[in-house]
Amino acid sequence: MHGKTVLITGGTGGIGKQTAIGLAKLGAHVVVSGRDAERGKAAVRDIQEASGHQNIDLILSDLSLISQTHRLIDTFRSRFSRLDVLINNAGMIPASRVDTEEGFQAALVVNHLVPALLTYHLLPLLRASGNGRVINVTGGMPGAGGVDIANLRKPLADQAKIGYGPAKNIMMAGSYAFAQHLQGSGVTLNVTFPGLADTAMTRNMVSTKTPVARLMGALFSLMLANARPEKAARSSIYLASSADVEGISGSYFNPKGKALAWPGSIIRDDLPEQIWKLTLEALRLEPLTAVAMPPL
Ligand SMILES: NC(=O)c1ccc[n+]([C@@H]2O[C@H](COP(=O)([O-])OP(=O)(O)OC[C@H]3O[C@@H](n4cnc5c(N)ncnc54)[C@H](OP(=O)(O)O)[C@@H]3O)[C@@H](O)[C@H]2O)c1
């Protein structure tokens, strides 16, 4: 990965930080994003120390807001002339429905709209690198319950409450379509499920509100005991760096980096295209065919 630049959203903690350490060890110039300056600076120090490489940068941005995501894009573009790998790792589990001042549910923005927006606007830099790679990190129980999108005729801003699993399923379906639209661009896009890891996200899921919740929480904590984020970072590191996946796009990988069949509920009928269309509308983006791409 020497000479390559990698942007990892949510690289300041959990699986993203371990992904950053792994890729920095391979020699990549790693740029991580997070929301909090102190946590971000501490993460950069940790990544430098653990990897033995100093070439680590931080860009602050709250990825529940489209406007701040644009700031991340602008900052990245002003500081870097190429992007070899974009890892859309940041994710959130909403405790309850949170609507942002921009009119979207935060869970939908962080888990789906932001990965699409970053990929779309950083495409020229990904193409400039020759064979850019995009890796979208999914979660929940991929495909379970299908895509719980209340009414596909409604814009994404007008959907009923979208939880974590459905938001990730929407991201998966949208990624499947996006990868098809990227064919011939020289940029690949794949989705990976990292597996369970003991991180801030999963620790926050353990509820102590009722006796049943306490029991479930205790069982879940046991499951988390050996679920190291280092292990869950492996698939992203593999997809970012391995020659084995050169040119492979539109695939869905398990925590071991093995390509799996897409869940039928995600790629059924024209669902991916419907989601892609709603995504472009929500983000006010032109269809990709109309976007002037710089020559390779
Ligand atoms: N942990 C698991 O068991 C598990 C299982 C399957 C899939 N996943 C997926 O793996 C990815 C990483 O999860 P994790 O467990 O490592 O989570 P984590 O420890 O909670 O880390 C989340 C990262 O995302 C950032 N982030 C969260 N919300 C953000 C926002 N609104 N704006 C900007 N940054 C934000 C955090 O930055 P701050 O420093 O600013 O908080 C942090 O760097 C997620 O996509 C998750 O869905 C996790």
The ligand as an SDF file (V2000), in Angstrom:
LIG
                    3D

 48 52  0  0  0  0  0  0  0  0999 V2000
  -19.3230   -3.6950   16.1410 N   0  0  0  0  0  0  0  0  0  0  0  0
  -19.9950   -4.6580   15.5180 C   0  0  0  0  0  0  0  0  0  0  0  0
  -20.2900   -5.7300   16.0940 O   0  0  0  0  0  0  0  0  0  0  0  0
  -20.4240   -4.4890   14.0970 C   0  0  0  0  0  0  0  0  0  0  0  0
  -21.0430   -5.5860   13.4740 C   0  0  0  0  0  0  0  0  0  0  0  0
  -21.4180   -5.4590   12.1420 C   0  0  0  0  0  0  0  0  0  0  0  0
  -21.1920   -4.2590   11.4830 C   0  0  0  0  0  0  0  0  0  0  0  0
  -20.5970   -3.2100   12.1230 N   0  0  0  0  0  0  0  0  0  0  0  0
  -20.3690   -1.9780   11.3520 C   0  0  0  0  0  0  0  0  0  0  0  0
  -18.9960   -1.6590   11.4110 O   0  0  0  0  0  0  0  0  0  0  0  0
  -18.8160   -0.2440   11.3110 C   0  0  0  0  0  0  0  0  0  0  0  0
  -17.9480    0.2470   12.4460 C   0  0  0  0  0  0  0  0  0  0  0  0
  -18.6500   -0.0360   13.6560 O   0  0  0  0  0  0  0  0  0  0  0  0
  -17.9350   -0.0300   15.0780 P   0  0  0  0  0  0  0  0  0  0  0  0
  -18.5720   -1.1280   15.8490 O   0  0  0  0  0  0  0  0  0  0  0  0
  -16.4700    0.0310   14.9300 O   0  0  0  0  0  0  0  0  0  0  0  0
  -18.5060    1.3390   15.6600 O   0  0  0  0  0  0  0  0  0  0  0  0
  -17.8880    2.3610   16.7260 P   0  0  0  0  0  0  0  0  0  0  0  0
  -16.8490    1.7360   17.5740 O   0  0  0  0  0  0  0  0  0  0  0  0
  -19.0730    2.9450   17.4050 O   0  0  0  0  0  0  0  0  0  0  0  0
  -17.1670    3.4250   15.8110 O   0  0  0  0  0  0  0  0  0  0  0  0
  -17.9440    4.1810   14.9920 C   0  0  0  0  0  0  0  0  0  0  0  0
  -17.0770    5.1750   14.2570 C   0  0  0  0  0  0  0  0  0  0  0  0
  -17.9880    5.9200   13.4510 O   0  0  0  0  0  0  0  0  0  0  0  0
  -17.8850    7.2760   13.8100 C   0  0  0  0  0  0  0  0  0  0  0  0
  -19.1970    7.8880   13.7660 N   0  0  0  0  0  0  0  0  0  0  0  0
  -20.3510    7.4360   14.2800 C   0  0  0  0  0  0  0  0  0  0  0  0
  -21.3320    8.3090   14.0430 N   0  0  0  0  0  0  0  0  0  0  0  0
  -20.7780    9.3270   13.3610 C   0  0  0  0  0  0  0  0  0  0  0  0
  -21.2480   10.5530   12.8540 C   0  0  0  0  0  0  0  0  0  0  0  0
  -22.5160   10.9520   13.0120 N   0  0  0  0  0  0  0  0  0  0  0  0
  -20.3800   11.3640   12.2180 N   0  0  0  0  0  0  0  0  0  0  0  0
  -19.1000   11.0310   12.0890 C   0  0  0  0  0  0  0  0  0  0  0  0
  -18.5710    9.8920   12.5480 N   0  0  0  0  0  0  0  0  0  0  0  0
  -19.4130    9.0570   13.1830 C   0  0  0  0  0  0  0  0  0  0  0  0
  -17.2960    7.3220   15.2070 C   0  0  0  0  0  0  0  0  0  0  0  0
  -16.5990    8.5400   15.3440 O   0  0  0  0  0  0  0  0  0  0  0  0
  -16.5150    9.3620   16.7330 P   0  0  0  0  0  0  0  0  0  0  0  0
  -15.1330    9.1790   17.2220 O   0  0  0  0  0  0  0  0  0  0  0  0
  -16.7950   10.7470   16.3230 O   0  0  0  0  0  0  0  0  0  0  0  0
  -17.5660    8.7740   17.6360 O   0  0  0  0  0  0  0  0  0  0  0  0
  -16.3680    6.1380   15.1880 C   0  0  0  0  0  0  0  0  0  0  0  0
  -15.1290    6.4880   14.6080 O   0  0  0  0  0  0  0  0  0  0  0  0
  -20.2270    0.3530   11.3260 C   0  0  0  0  0  0  0  0  0  0  0  0
  -20.6280    0.6260   10.0010 O   0  0  0  0  0  0  0  0  0  0  0  0
  -21.0670   -0.7530   11.9050 C   0  0  0  0  0  0  0  0  0  0  0  0
  -22.4000   -0.6610   11.4730 O   0  0  0  0  0  0  0  0  0  0  0  0
  -20.2050   -3.2990   13.4170 C   0  0  0  0  0  0  0  0  0  0  0  0
  1  2  1  0
  2  3  2  0
  2  4  1  0
  4  5  1  0
  4 48  2  0
  5  6  2  0
  6  7  1  0
  7  8  2  0
  8  9  1  0
  8 48  1  0
  9 10  1  0
  9 46  1  0
 10 11  1  0
 11 12  1  0
 11 44  1  0
 12 13  1  0
 13 14  1  0
 14 15  2  0
 14 16  1  0
 14 17  1  0
 17 18  1  0
 18 19  2  0
 18 20  1  0
 18 21  1  0
 21 22  1  0
 22 23  1  0
 23 24  1  0
 23 42  1  0
 24 25  1  0
 25 26  1  0
 25 36  1  0
 26 27  1  0
 26 35  1  0
 27 28  2  0
 28 29  1  0
 29 30  1  0
 29 35  2  0
 30 31  1  0
 30 32  2  0
 32 33  1  0
 33 34  2  0
 34 35  1  0
 36 37  1  0
 36 42  1  0
 37 38  1  0
 38 39  2  0
 38 40  1  0
 38 41  1  0
 42 43  1  0
 44 45  1  0
 44 46  1  0
 46 47  1  0
M  CHG  2   8   1  16  -1
M  END
$$$$
